[in-house]
């Protein structure tokens, strides 16, 4: 059986048989670092990639970077000047994000395994907490009362449909991520009695592969509220074959799914992207 051949497009030039990153040969970079292996990224290429994606995204969307894709402090510091917010999955990532110029109000943390200590730190930091369960909601409320802080919260929704082509399996029944869609209305009723600043919800969708399906995020969950935020994330796989392959399809499909949907009544719409931004840039 013949193995497939992948034509990998490298963004770095080769001069005299050596890769050059940011105008410097890698051998000199290694000498500067003082050891191998080491990580190197080109800030110019990162800036170009973000600008390319923004060009194709609907103007109404705010672009967030998922730090779990690459939490390298220098990379995150540079991205803080290019994107509209950061999405986190751990305490370590939160510390990296808070050390940048990104305001805490534009940072959110998600994940089903957040400990009481992590939740307490997130409340104190003023970042938005994506709630993954009713139990976590009650825990946040209790911790916030102790700290005398009214935290910003959102609900991470596990939709009642599954996108089988998605690289990240979420939805289609009970999962470890998020609150099952059928539980959200009851959770919202309970949330109204708590001293929490509810701003919206986060849902995950494979916007790259669904094309003209115009699959609505919003018709699958009748919340009946004006939301300040709806966040859209997706498990886009890394593709090294084409350097700038992220823009057109993602932008067009997001326009169908998020902007054109008449039921999408909210103040802000955030699009989360991680590995697909940086996968070929270092």
C-alpha positions, 0 to 999 in steps of 0.5 A: 500500500502506497503511503500518502505524501504530504506537501508541507509548506514551511513558512521559514526560508532555508539559506545555505542549508539552514532554516532561518527564523526571524532573520536569524539562522537556527544555529545562532539561535541555539547558541543564543539560547545555550542549549537544544532542543528549544522553541522558537516562534516568529512574531511577524508570522504570528501577526500575519496569521492573526491578521489573515484570520481577522480579514475573513472573520465576520466583523461582529466576532471577537477573536479569542486565543485558547492558551492551552494550544501554546502557553509559552509566555513570550507567545502569549505576551505577543498575542495579547496585542493582537487578539480580543481575549484569552481562554484558559483551561488551568491555573498556570495558564491564568497566571501567564494570561494575567502577566500580559496587558490583557484585561481580566474582564477579557479572560475566561477559564473553562474545564470540568476539573476546576478545584475550589482553589482554582475557582477562588483564584479565578474569582479574585482575579476577575476573569469570567468562569465558564460553569460546567455543572450546577454543583460548580455553580453552587461552589462559585456562589459560596466562594464568592460570598466569602470573598465579597466579590460578584464574579462574572460567569457563563454556562458551558453548554453541551448541545444535544446534537453531535457533529460527527466530523468534528475533530473535538467530540462534544455534544450528542448526549452526556459528556464531561464538558459542559452542562447538558442542554436540557439541564440549562433552563433549570440551571438558569432559574436557580442562577437567578437567585444567586449573586452571580453576574451571568453574561452568557454561554459557550458552545462548541461547533465544527465551523470548518467542515459544516459549510452551507448547513447553516447549523444554528447554535441557538435554536437548540437551546431556548433560554429566553434571555438577552445574552451579553455574550455567546462564545463559539469554539471548535476543534480545528485540527492543525493542517501543515500542508497549506500555511494560510488555509484557516481563513475563508472557510471558517469565516464564511461558515461562522457568518452562516452559523452565528451572524445570519441566525435570527435567533442569535440575540446577544451583545457580543460573539466570541470565536475561540481559536488555538492550535490552528493559529500557531501550528506551523509558525515555530 
